[in-house]
Amino acid sequence: MKTFFSATLIVLLLLGANVAQAQTMQKKLDQIELEKQFIGTWKCEIAKDTIMYAEFTQFGLMKGNIKIVTKDKILDSGEELFGYDKETDKSIQVTVWKSSTNIDINAWQFVSNNIKVGVPLKDISNRPNATLKFKIEFKSPDLWVMTTLQNNQVVGTVTMTRVKK
């Protein structure tokens, strides 16, 4: 019995060491390269006869132009700039809308090759407990879904599809 216990303990310790080693050897995600998935033109229907278009181009890290259109009339537009903060390994997004003097600043980080999470910059030091959170998941190279959570409850989703030219 004592030999069985000792052998089991050794096996468990070896397995535990392998798991710990696998966790520490996990490859760091290339945030800049993963951001390139967004380059292109995207659209989604946000209401009946109302479409949001987002066009992302490489400018520094990335630049985005957004338009909300209904029946060929632009309801609103916005511009986004994305930069990479090497120290925190996050991309910082700044958005300004034509209809508002407010500025939105969010910090984003890919947590896998197809999932990116974000929080408003004011909540970055409190990310696990942030009241507002975002999650973008690439379902395919031509489709991604952004989920907005308020107090850990889903308050909205947007599904973007790539516009083929």
Short mmCIF file of the C-alpha atoms (twelve columns), coordinates in Angstrom:
data_MODEL
# 
_entry.id   MODEL 
# 
loop_
_atom_site.group_PDB 
_atom_site.id 
_atom_site.type_symbol 
_atom_site.label_atom_id 
_atom_site.label_alt_id 
_atom_site.label_comp_id 
_atom_site.label_asym_id 
_atom_site.label_seq_id 
_atom_site.Cartn_x 
_atom_site.Cartn_y 
_atom_site.Cartn_z 
_atom_site.pdbx_PDB_model_num 
ATOM 1   C CA . MET A 1   0.000   0.000  0.000   1 
ATOM 2   C CA . LYS A 2   2.854   2.353  0.937   1 
ATOM 3   C CA . THR A 3   4.578   1.658  -2.410  1 
ATOM 4   C CA . PHE A 4   1.342   2.306  -4.321  1 
ATOM 5   C CA . PHE A 5   0.863   5.610  -2.474  1 
ATOM 6   C CA . SER A 6   4.459   6.684  -3.168  1 
ATOM 7   C CA . ALA A 7   4.206   5.775  -6.859  1 
ATOM 8   C CA . THR A 8   0.896   7.626  -7.191  1 
ATOM 9   C CA . LEU A 9   2.343   10.689 -5.464  1 
ATOM 10  C CA . ILE A 10  5.354   10.714 -7.807  1 
ATOM 11  C CA . VAL A 11  3.108   10.422 -10.896 1 
ATOM 12  C CA . LEU A 12  0.897   13.270 -9.659  1 
ATOM 13  C CA . LEU A 13  3.931   15.463 -8.970  1 
ATOM 14  C CA . LEU A 14  5.332   14.771 -12.437 1 
ATOM 15  C CA . LEU A 15  1.980   15.510 -14.077 1 
ATOM 16  C CA . GLY A 16  1.670   18.699 -12.063 1 
ATOM 17  C CA . ALA A 17  5.150   19.792 -13.133 1 
ATOM 18  C CA . ASN A 18  4.275   19.169 -16.788 1 
ATOM 19  C CA . VAL A 19  1.052   21.172 -16.501 1 
ATOM 20  C CA . ALA A 20  2.872   24.047 -14.798 1 
ATOM 21  C CA . GLN A 21  5.600   23.963 -17.435 1 
ATOM 22  C CA . ALA A 22  3.008   23.968 -20.251 1 
ATOM 23  C CA . GLN A 23  1.295   26.999 -18.713 1 
ATOM 24  C CA . THR A 24  4.510   28.981 -18.392 1 
ATOM 25  C CA . MET A 25  5.629   28.061 -21.910 1 
ATOM 26  C CA . GLN A 26  2.431   29.381 -23.511 1 
ATOM 27  C CA . LYS A 27  3.347   31.523 -26.511 1 
ATOM 28  C CA . LYS A 28  2.634   35.236 -26.129 1 
ATOM 29  C CA . LEU A 29  0.024   36.410 -28.632 1 
ATOM 30  C CA . ASP A 30  1.189   38.911 -31.265 1 
ATOM 31  C CA . GLN A 31  -1.337  41.680 -30.592 1 
ATOM 32  C CA . ILE A 32  -0.243  43.767 -33.597 1 
ATOM 33  C CA . GLU A 33  -0.535  40.882 -36.043 1 
ATOM 34  C CA . LEU A 34  -3.927  39.810 -34.665 1 
ATOM 35  C CA . GLU A 35  -5.321  43.355 -35.091 1 
ATOM 36  C CA . LYS A 36  -4.788  43.001 -38.845 1 
ATOM 37  C CA . GLN A 37  -7.828  40.694 -38.954 1 
ATOM 38  C CA . PHE A 38  -9.954  43.852 -38.875 1 
ATOM 39  C CA . ILE A 39  -8.405  45.463 -41.973 1 
ATOM 40  C CA . GLY A 40  -11.146 45.882 -44.586 1 
ATOM 41  C CA . THR A 41  -14.742 47.039 -44.804 1 
ATOM 42  C CA . TRP A 42  -17.448 45.638 -42.545 1 
ATOM 43  C CA . LYS A 43  -21.187 46.139 -42.223 1 
ATOM 44  C CA . CYS A 44  -24.073 45.209 -39.985 1 
ATOM 45  C CA . GLU A 45  -27.763 45.950 -39.790 1 
ATOM 46  C CA . ILE A 46  -28.397 47.836 -36.554 1 
ATOM 47  C CA . ALA A 47  -32.101 48.528 -37.193 1 
ATOM 48  C CA . LYS A 48  -34.619 48.118 -40.004 1 
ATOM 49  C CA . ASP A 49  -33.169 49.932 -43.031 1 
ATOM 50  C CA . THR A 50  -30.208 51.159 -40.946 1 
ATOM 51  C CA . ILE A 51  -26.723 49.881 -41.689 1 
ATOM 52  C CA . MET A 52  -23.456 50.576 -39.909 1 
ATOM 53  C CA . TYR A 53  -20.324 50.473 -42.060 1 
ATOM 54  C CA . ALA A 54  -16.831 50.316 -40.588 1 
ATOM 55  C CA . GLU A 55  -13.720 50.549 -42.716 1 
ATOM 56  C CA . PHE A 56  -10.384 49.758 -41.100 1 
ATOM 57  C CA . THR A 57  -7.075  50.608 -42.751 1 
ATOM 58  C CA . GLN A 58  -3.509  50.339 -41.603 1 
ATOM 59  C CA . PHE A 59  -2.363  53.688 -40.194 1 
ATOM 60  C CA . GLY A 60  0.059   53.240 -37.338 1 
ATOM 61  C CA . LEU A 61  -1.690  50.227 -35.873 1 
ATOM 62  C CA . MET A 62  -5.080  50.940 -37.429 1 
ATOM 63  C CA . LYS A 63  -7.563  53.652 -38.348 1 
ATOM 64  C CA . GLY A 64  -11.302 53.223 -38.631 1 
ATOM 65  C CA . ASN A 65  -14.084 55.209 -40.271 1 
ATOM 66  C CA . ILE A 66  -17.642 54.455 -39.231 1 
ATOM 67  C CA . LYS A 67  -20.901 55.524 -40.866 1 
ATOM 68  C CA . ILE A 68  -24.467 54.828 -39.855 1 
ATOM 69  C CA . VAL A 69  -26.682 55.039 -42.926 1 
ATOM 70  C CA . THR A 70  -30.400 54.797 -43.539 1 
ATOM 71  C CA . LYS A 71  -31.925 55.088 -47.005 1 
ATOM 72  C CA . ASP A 72  -28.695 56.627 -48.384 1 
ATOM 73  C CA . LYS A 73  -28.671 59.285 -45.656 1 
ATOM 74  C CA . ILE A 74  -25.770 59.398 -43.180 1 
ATOM 75  C CA . LEU A 75  -27.217 59.575 -39.657 1 
ATOM 76  C CA . ASP A 76  -23.846 59.761 -37.907 1 
ATOM 77  C CA . SER A 77  -20.180 59.100 -38.516 1 
ATOM 78  C CA . GLY A 78  -17.124 58.555 -36.406 1 
ATOM 79  C CA . GLU A 79  -13.403 58.056 -36.576 1 
ATOM 80  C CA . GLU A 80  -11.231 55.680 -34.618 1 
ATOM 81  C CA . LEU A 81  -7.508  55.468 -34.068 1 
ATOM 82  C CA . PHE A 82  -5.794  52.416 -32.635 1 
ATOM 83  C CA . GLY A 83  -2.304  52.407 -31.177 1 
ATOM 84  C CA . TYR A 84  -0.315  49.689 -29.459 1 
ATOM 85  C CA . ASP A 85  0.993   50.150 -25.916 1 
ATOM 86  C CA . LYS A 86  4.008   47.849 -25.650 1 
ATOM 87  C CA . GLU A 87  4.243   48.214 -21.860 1 
ATOM 88  C CA . THR A 88  0.742   46.823 -21.238 1 
ATOM 89  C CA . ASP A 89  0.566   44.692 -24.429 1 
ATOM 90  C CA . LYS A 90  -2.787  46.262 -25.297 1 
ATOM 91  C CA . SER A 91  -4.186  48.242 -28.179 1 
ATOM 92  C CA . ILE A 92  -5.745  51.550 -27.262 1 
ATOM 93  C CA . GLN A 93  -8.770  52.692 -29.255 1 
ATOM 94  C CA . VAL A 94  -9.915  56.304 -29.393 1 
ATOM 95  C CA . THR A 95  -13.315 57.019 -30.963 1 
ATOM 96  C CA . VAL A 96  -14.900 60.383 -31.742 1 
ATOM 97  C CA . TRP A 97  -18.391 60.730 -33.237 1 
ATOM 98  C CA . LYS A 98  -19.476 63.677 -35.376 1 
ATOM 99  C CA . SER A 99  -22.659 64.021 -33.299 1 
ATOM 100 C CA . SER A 100 -20.841 64.290 -29.966 1 
ATOM 101 C CA . THR A 101 -18.024 66.128 -28.244 1 
ATOM 102 C CA . ASN A 102 -17.357 63.049 -26.078 1 
ATOM 103 C CA . ILE A 103 -14.353 60.819 -26.664 1 
ATOM 104 C CA . ASP A 104 -14.374 57.076 -25.999 1 
ATOM 105 C CA . ILE A 105 -11.085 55.429 -25.048 1 
ATOM 106 C CA . ASN A 106 -10.897 51.657 -24.686 1 
ATOM 107 C CA . ALA A 107 -8.067  49.235 -23.990 1 
ATOM 108 C CA . TRP A 108 -8.166  45.945 -25.906 1 
ATOM 109 C CA . GLN A 109 -6.218  42.712 -25.760 1 
ATOM 110 C CA . PHE A 110 -6.475  39.485 -27.698 1 
ATOM 111 C CA . VAL A 111 -6.786  36.595 -25.249 1 
ATOM 112 C CA . SER A 112 -6.763  34.018 -28.061 1 
ATOM 113 C CA . ASN A 113 -6.282  34.137 -31.819 1 
ATOM 114 C CA . ASN A 114 -9.968  34.908 -32.350 1 
ATOM 115 C CA . ILE A 115 -11.128 36.594 -29.125 1 
ATOM 116 C CA . LYS A 116 -10.372 40.175 -28.117 1 
ATOM 117 C CA . VAL A 117 -11.603 41.715 -24.855 1 
ATOM 118 C CA . GLY A 118 -11.782 45.355 -23.915 1 
ATOM 119 C CA . VAL A 119 -12.727 47.811 -21.229 1 
ATOM 120 C CA . PRO A 120 -12.994 51.585 -21.082 1 
ATOM 121 C CA . LEU A 121 -9.593  53.030 -20.230 1 
ATOM 122 C CA . LYS A 122 -10.895 54.431 -16.942 1 
ATOM 123 C CA . ASP A 123 -11.572 50.830 -15.827 1 
ATOM 124 C CA . ILE A 124 -8.320  49.261 -17.060 1 
ATOM 125 C CA . SER A 125 -6.807  48.873 -13.591 1 
ATOM 126 C CA . ASN A 126 -10.035 47.241 -12.417 1 
ATOM 127 C CA . ARG A 127 -10.629 45.021 -15.475 1 
ATOM 128 C CA . PRO A 128 -12.139 41.993 -13.715 1 
ATOM 129 C CA . ASN A 129 -14.609 44.254 -11.890 1 
ATOM 130 C CA . ALA A 130 -15.221 46.803 -14.667 1 
ATOM 131 C CA . THR A 131 -18.900 47.635 -15.031 1 
ATOM 132 C CA . LEU A 132 -18.628 47.919 -18.836 1 
ATOM 133 C CA . LYS A 133 -16.812 45.228 -20.843 1 
ATOM 134 C CA . PHE A 134 -16.557 44.269 -24.493 1 
ATOM 135 C CA . LYS A 135 -15.804 40.987 -26.215 1 
ATOM 136 C CA . ILE A 136 -15.132 40.553 -29.914 1 
ATOM 137 C CA . GLU A 137 -15.044 37.050 -31.322 1 
ATOM 138 C CA . PHE A 138 -14.049 36.220 -34.879 1 
ATOM 139 C CA . LYS A 139 -16.345 33.419 -35.981 1 
ATOM 140 C CA . SER A 140 -14.569 33.326 -39.353 1 
ATOM 141 C CA . PRO A 141 -12.227 35.661 -41.277 1 
ATOM 142 C CA . ASP A 142 -15.342 37.371 -42.674 1 
ATOM 143 C CA . LEU A 143 -17.549 37.550 -39.567 1 
ATOM 144 C CA . TRP A 144 -17.098 38.820 -36.022 1 
ATOM 145 C CA . VAL A 145 -19.472 39.447 -33.142 1 
ATOM 146 C CA . MET A 146 -19.037 42.151 -30.526 1 
ATOM 147 C CA . THR A 147 -20.845 41.639 -27.238 1 
ATOM 148 C CA . THR A 148 -21.262 44.501 -24.770 1 
ATOM 149 C CA . LEU A 149 -21.706 43.659 -21.105 1 
ATOM 150 C CA . GLN A 150 -22.875 46.025 -18.375 1 
ATOM 151 C CA . ASN A 151 -22.472 44.647 -14.839 1 
ATOM 152 C CA . ASN A 152 -21.743 41.231 -16.416 1 
ATOM 153 C CA . GLN A 153 -25.114 41.230 -18.215 1 
ATOM 154 C CA . VAL A 154 -25.272 41.250 -22.022 1 
ATOM 155 C CA . VAL A 155 -26.773 44.563 -23.127 1 
ATOM 156 C CA . GLY A 156 -26.048 44.329 -26.832 1 
ATOM 157 C CA . THR A 157 -24.470 42.415 -29.670 1 
ATOM 158 C CA . VAL A 158 -23.355 43.523 -33.099 1 
ATOM 159 C CA . THR A 159 -22.520 41.088 -35.883 1 
ATOM 160 C CA . MET A 160 -20.166 42.468 -38.511 1 
ATOM 161 C CA . THR A 161 -19.690 40.840 -41.914 1 
ATOM 162 C CA . ARG A 162 -16.915 41.638 -44.336 1 
ATOM 163 C CA . VAL A 163 -17.904 43.562 -47.447 1 
ATOM 164 C CA . LYS A 164 -16.395 41.880 -50.481 1 
ATOM 165 C CA . LYS A 165 -15.202 44.292 -53.143 1 
# 
